[in-house]
Amino acid sequence: MTSRRQFLIGLAFAALMPLAVHAAELPDLGGKKVVVVTENAYPPLQFIDPKTSQQIGWEYDAMNEIAKRLNFQVEYQNTSWDAMIQAVSDNQYNIGMTGITINDERKAKVDFSDPYMRSEQFMLVRADETRFTDAASFKALTDGLVGAQPGTTPFYTAVYSVLDGNEQNPRIKLFETFGATVQALKAGDVDVVLTDGTAGKGYVDASGGALKLTGGPLGTEDFGFIFPKGSDLVAPVNAAIAALKADGTIDALNKKWFLDYKMGQ
């Protein structure tokens, strides 16, 4: 990837609802309170601004716009990634958001919205890394270590697309948060972190030249919001997502968070 334009093309953001959906057609939820949980560890989707200590990001802007259009009051809460899906499944929260990949295993526990973003997995490494340049050369580097959160898409990609299919492979070092894997990478405790291009580009731009993305994409994934099974919020939120795609709001958020925000840092 040689430019921001090429990177954004590589993300292949989903445009899955071509028909216009007007705000007047959206459901009115009557000002009800909706509790949305996130991890705040996935820039630029959601994170704590180090300058202001405020919760910001693409997903916050999108959810706030969805709440406005559907007329509900959003209350944000935080939890760890490893607890989030089960907590939403148990009805502790109404919606979960943290760049959650849509897959069949998770669909068994929670309902998903329609995809709001499509992204691809890349290898995040230190900027001076020269021992490997792609998944095959990393696999051949027998002492190379991967940092990952258990149960996440990067973890399973590392196991089945990069290494040998053994989920107990000692080359995978586990961490509680994605941010901790990146800190371990910077410190030299691991050699690569797998991440979707969205978060990876955010970490690269914020690293002051310490990190880079290497190799080609390792797979495509769609992101969705999660809900307790049978939630009556799924259809309204899907209608709002379609409206945001149709009127250009999604495109504007992509520009804000993947171009303008990073250029202003």
C-alpha positions as CSV (number, residue, x, y, z in Angstrom):
1,M,0.0,0.0,0.0
2,T,1.6,3.2,-1.1
3,S,-1.1,5.8,-0.3
4,R,-4.1,6.4,1.8
5,R,-6.2,6.1,-1.3
6,Q,-4.9,2.6,-2.0
7,F,-5.4,1.6,1.6
8,L,-9.0,2.7,1.7
9,I,-9.6,0.8,-1.6
10,G,-8.0,-2.2,0.1
11,L,-10.5,-2.0,3.0
12,A,-13.3,-2.5,0.4
13,F,-16.0,-0.9,2.6
14,A,-19.3,-2.6,2.1
15,A,-22.0,-0.8,0.1
16,L,-24.7,-3.4,0.5
17,M,-27.8,-1.3,0.4
18,P,-28.0,0.6,-2.9
19,L,-31.6,1.8,-2.5
20,A,-32.2,5.2,-0.9
21,V,-33.8,5.0,2.5
22,H,-35.3,8.3,3.8
23,A,-35.1,9.5,7.4
24,A,-38.9,9.9,7.4
25,E,-39.3,6.1,6.8
26,L,-37.2,5.1,9.8
27,P,-38.9,3.8,13.0
28,D,-39.3,6.2,15.9
29,L,-38.2,4.5,19.2
30,G,-39.8,7.2,21.3
31,G,-36.8,8.4,23.2
32,K,-36.2,5.0,24.9
33,K,-32.8,4.4,26.6
34,V,-30.5,2.0,24.8
35,V,-27.3,0.8,26.5
36,V,-24.4,0.3,24.2
37,V,-21.2,-1.4,25.4
38,T,-17.7,-1.1,23.9
39,E,-14.1,-1.8,24.7
40,N,-12.5,1.6,23.7
41,A,-9.4,-0.2,22.5
42,Y,-9.8,-0.2,18.7
43,P,-8.7,3.0,17.0
44,P,-10.1,4.6,15.0
45,L,-13.4,2.8,15.5
46,Q,-13.5,3.6,19.3
47,F,-10.9,4.7,21.7
48,I,-10.0,7.2,24.4
49,D,-8.6,10.5,23.0
50,P,-5.2,10.9,24.8
51,K,-5.6,14.7,24.5
52,T,-9.1,15.0,26.0
53,S,-9.8,11.7,27.7
54,Q,-13.1,11.6,25.8
55,Q,-14.5,8.5,24.1
56,I,-14.4,9.0,20.4
57,G,-14.2,7.2,17.1
58,W,-16.0,6.0,13.9
59,E,-18.4,3.8,15.8
60,Y,-19.3,6.5,18.3
61,D,-20.2,8.9,15.5
62,A,-22.2,6.2,13.7
63,M,-24.1,5.1,16.8
64,N,-24.8,8.7,17.8
65,E,-26.3,9.3,14.3
66,I,-28.3,6.1,14.5
67,A,-29.7,7.1,17.9
68,K,-30.6,10.5,16.5
69,R,-32.4,9.1,13.5
70,L,-34.2,6.4,15.4
71,N,-35.0,8.7,18.4
72,F,-33.4,6.8,21.3
73,Q,-31.2,7.9,24.1
74,V,-27.8,6.1,24.0
75,E,-25.9,5.3,27.2
76,Y,-22.4,4.1,26.7
77,Q,-20.7,1.6,29.0
78,N,-17.4,-0.3,28.8
79,T,-16.3,-3.9,29.3
80,S,-13.5,-6.1,28.1
81,W,-13.6,-7.9,24.8
82,D,-13.5,-11.4,26.3
83,A,-16.7,-10.6,28.3
84,M,-18.6,-8.6,25.7
85,I,-20.3,-11.1,23.6
86,Q,-21.5,-13.2,26.5
87,A,-22.7,-10.1,28.4
88,V,-24.7,-8.9,25.4
89,S,-26.1,-12.5,25.0
90,D,-27.1,-12.3,28.7
91,N,-29.0,-9.1,28.1
92,Q,-26.7,-7.0,30.3
93,Y,-26.4,-4.5,27.4
94,N,-28.7,-3.7,24.4
95,I,-26.0,-3.3,21.8
96,G,-22.3,-4.2,21.5
97,M,-19.8,-2.4,19.3
98,T,-16.0,-2.9,18.9
99,G,-15.3,-3.8,15.3
100,I,-16.9,-7.2,15.8
101,T,-16.5,-9.7,13.0
102,I,-19.7,-11.4,11.8
103,N,-19.4,-15.1,11.9
104,D,-21.5,-18.2,12.5
105,E,-20.0,-19.1,15.9
106,R,-21.0,-15.7,17.3
107,K,-24.4,-15.8,15.6
108,A,-25.2,-18.8,17.8
109,K,-25.0,-16.4,20.9
110,V,-26.1,-13.0,19.6
111,D,-27.9,-11.4,16.7
112,F,-25.9,-9.2,14.3
113,S,-26.8,-6.0,12.5
114,D,-26.2,-5.8,8.7
115,P,-22.5,-5.1,8.0
116,Y,-21.5,-1.5,8.4
117,M,-17.9,-2.0,7.3
118,R,-15.8,-4.5,5.4
119,S,-12.1,-4.9,6.2
120,E,-9.1,-7.2,5.7
121,Q,-6.5,-8.7,8.0
122,F,-2.9,-7.5,7.8
123,M,0.3,-8.1,9.6
124,L,1.3,-5.3,12.0
125,V,5.1,-5.3,12.7
126,R,7.9,-3.0,14.0
127,A,9.1,-0.6,11.3
128,D,12.6,-2.1,11.3
129,E,11.4,-5.6,10.8
130,T,13.2,-7.4,7.9
131,R,13.2,-11.0,8.8
132,F,9.8,-11.7,7.2
133,T,7.5,-9.9,4.8
134,D,4.4,-12.1,4.6
135,A,2.6,-15.0,6.3
136,A,4.8,-17.7,4.7
137,S,8.1,-16.1,5.6
138,F,6.8,-15.5,9.2
139,K,5.8,-19.2,9.5
140,A,9.3,-20.2,8.4
141,L,10.8,-18.0,11.1
142,T,10.4,-20.6,13.8
143,D,11.2,-18.4,16.7
144,G,8.8,-15.6,15.6
145,L,6.0,-14.8,18.1
146,V,2.4,-13.6,17.4
147,G,0.5,-11.5,20.0
148,A,-3.3,-12.0,20.0
149,Q,-6.4,-11.9,22.1
150,P,-8.0,-15.3,22.5
151,G,-11.3,-15.9,20.7
152,T,-10.8,-13.1,18.2
153,T,-10.5,-13.1,14.4
154,P,-6.8,-12.3,14.6
155,F,-6.2,-15.2,16.9
156,Y,-7.9,-17.7,14.6
157,T,-6.2,-16.2,11.5
158,A,-2.9,-16.6,13.2
159,V,-3.7,-20.2,14.1
160,Y,-5.2,-21.4,10.9
161,S,-3.9,-19.1,8.1
162,V,-0.4,-18.3,9.4
163,L,0.7,-21.2,11.6
164,D,-0.1,-24.8,11.9
165,G,-3.7,-25.0,13.1
166,N,-2.8,-25.7,16.7
167,E,-4.6,-23.3,19.0
168,Q,-2.1,-24.1,21.8
169,N,0.9,-23.3,19.6
170,P,3.5,-21.7,21.9
171,R,4.4,-19.2,19.2
172,I,1.1,-17.4,20.0
173,K,1.3,-15.2,23.1
174,L,-2.1,-14.3,24.6
175,F,-3.1,-10.8,25.9
176,E,-6.3,-9.5,27.4
177,T,-6.7,-6.5,25.1
178,F,-5.7,-5.6,21.5
179,G,-3.8,-2.6,22.8
180,A,-1.7,-4.8,25.0
181,T,-0.7,-6.9,22.0
182,V,0.5,-3.7,20.3
183,Q,2.5,-2.6,23.3
184,A,4.1,-6.1,23.4
185,L,5.0,-5.7,19.7
186,K,6.6,-2.3,20.3
187,A,8.5,-3.7,23.3
188,G,9.9,-6.6,21.2
189,D,8.0,-9.2,23.3
190,V,6.2,-10.4,20.1
191,D,7.1,-10.0,16.5
192,V,3.7,-9.6,14.8
193,V,0.1,-8.7,15.6
194,L,-2.6,-9.5,13.1
195,T,-5.3,-6.9,12.8
196,D,-7.8,-5.6,10.3
197,G,-6.5,-2.8,8.2
198,T,-8.8,-0.3,9.9
199,A,-7.2,-0.6,13.4
200,G,-3.8,-1.4,11.9
201,K,-3.6,1.8,9.9
202,G,-4.7,3.7,13.0
203,Y,-1.9,2.2,15.1
204,V,0.7,2.8,12.4
205,D,-0.3,6.5,12.0
206,A,-0.2,7.0,15.8
207,S,3.1,5.2,16.3
208,G,5.5,7.9,15.2
209,G,7.2,5.7,12.7
210,A,7.6,2.7,15.0
211,L,5.2,0.4,13.3
212,K,4.2,-0.7,9.8
213,L,1.9,-3.0,7.9
214,T,3.5,-5.7,5.9
215,G,2.4,-8.3,3.4
216,G,-0.9,-8.6,1.6
217,P,-4.4,-9.1,3.1
218,L,-5.0,-12.4,4.9
219,G,-8.7,-12.4,4.6
220,T,-11.9,-10.3,4.4
221,E,-14.2,-9.7,7.3
222,D,-17.5,-7.8,7.8
223,F,-18.2,-5.8,11.0
224,G,-21.6,-5.6,12.7
225,F,-23.2,-4.4,15.9
226,I,-24.4,-7.2,18.2
227,F,-27.7,-7.6,20.1
228,P,-29.2,-10.1,22.5
229,K,-31.0,-12.9,20.6
230,G,-34.4,-11.8,19.4
231,S,-33.8,-8.1,20.1
232,D,-36.4,-5.7,18.6
233,L,-33.6,-3.2,17.9
234,V,-32.1,-5.2,15.0
235,A,-34.5,-4.1,12.3
236,P,-34.5,-0.4,13.2
237,V,-30.7,-0.3,13.4
238,N,-30.5,-2.1,10.1
239,A,-32.8,0.5,8.6
240,A,-30.7,3.3,10.0
241,I,-27.4,1.7,8.7
242,A,-29.0,1.5,5.2
243,A,-30.0,5.1,5.4
244,L,-26.4,6.1,6.5
245,K,-25.0,4.2,3.5
246,A,-27.6,5.7,1.0
247,D,-27.1,9.3,2.0
248,G,-23.3,9.3,2.1
249,T,-22.9,9.5,5.9
250,I,-20.8,6.3,6.0
251,D,-18.6,7.7,3.3
252,A,-18.2,10.9,5.3
253,L,-17.3,9.0,8.5
254,N,-14.7,7.0,6.5
255,K,-13.1,10.2,5.3
256,K,-13.2,11.8,8.7
257,W,-11.6,8.9,10.6
258,F,-9.4,7.3,8.0
259,L,-8.1,10.5,6.3
260,D,-8.8,13.8,8.0
261,Y,-8.3,12.6,11.6
262,K,-5.0,10.8,10.9
263,M,-3.7,13.7,8.8
264,G,-4.4,16.1,11.7
265,Q,-2.5,14.1,14.3
